Amino acid sequence: MALRSTLGAFLAGCVVSNALGYFFLHQDVVQANGAVNESVKVLAEKVRTGEELEKRISILEETVKEMQGAK
């Protein structure tokens, strides 16, 4: 009888710990999903406006002008 109650308590503990672990893991996944979605929105806005691309192009143009002036 003692073994049965001990095994029952052990299994109940396993069930509770698995349920809590699933809950916390689910919350982490939801938060990570939200962060990724926000990053994608920001990146999509940058790509759509071309802000980052324009900045990189202007830097490259300045570098080319400097290289041509150095010759």
C-alpha positions in Angstrom: 0.0 0.0 0.0 2.8 2.4 0.8 4.4 1.8 -2.6 1.1 2.5 -4.3 0.6 5.8 -2.5 4.3 6.8 -3.1 4.0 5.9 -6.8 0.7 7.9 -7.0 2.3 10.9 -5.5 5.3 10.6 -7.8 3.1 10.4 -10.9 0.9 13.3 -9.7 4.1 15.4 -9.3 5.2 14.4 -12.8 1.9 15.5 -14.2 1.9 18.8 -12.4 5.5 19.5 -13.4 4.9 18.6 -17.0 1.8 20.9 -17.1 3.7 23.8 -15.6 6.7 23.2 -17.9 4.3 23.2 -20.9 2.6 26.4 -19.7 5.9 28.3 -19.2 7.3 27.0 -22.5 4.2 28.0 -24.3 4.5 31.5 -22.8 8.1 31.8 -24.0 7.1 30.7 -27.5 4.3 33.3 -27.6 6.7 36.0 -26.5 9.4 35.0 -29.0 6.8 34.9 -31.8 5.7 38.4 -30.9 9.3 39.6 -30.9 10.0 38.0 -34.3 6.8 39.5 -35.8 7.8 42.9 -34.6 11.2 42.6 -36.1 9.7 41.5 -39.4 7.4 44.5 -39.4 10.4 46.9 -38.7 12.4 45.2 -41.4 9.6 45.3 -43.9 9.1 49.0 -43.3 12.8 49.7 -43.8 12.8 47.7 -47.0 9.6 49.4 -48.3 11.0 52.9 -47.6 14.4 52.0 -48.9 16.0 54.0 -46.1 18.7 51.6 -45.3 19.4 50.9 -49.0 19.7 54.6 -49.8 22.1 55.1 -47.0 24.3 52.3 -48.2 24.2 53.5 -51.8 25.3 57.0 -50.7 28.2 55.6 -48.7 29.3 53.5 -51.7 29.0 56.5 -54.0 31.2 58.6 -51.7 33.8 55.8 -51.5 33.9 55.5 -55.3 34.3 59.3 -55.7 37.2 59.2 -53.2 38.8 56.4 -55.0 38.5 58.2 -58.3 39.9 61.3 -56.9 42.9 59.5 -55.5 44.0 58.3 -58.9 
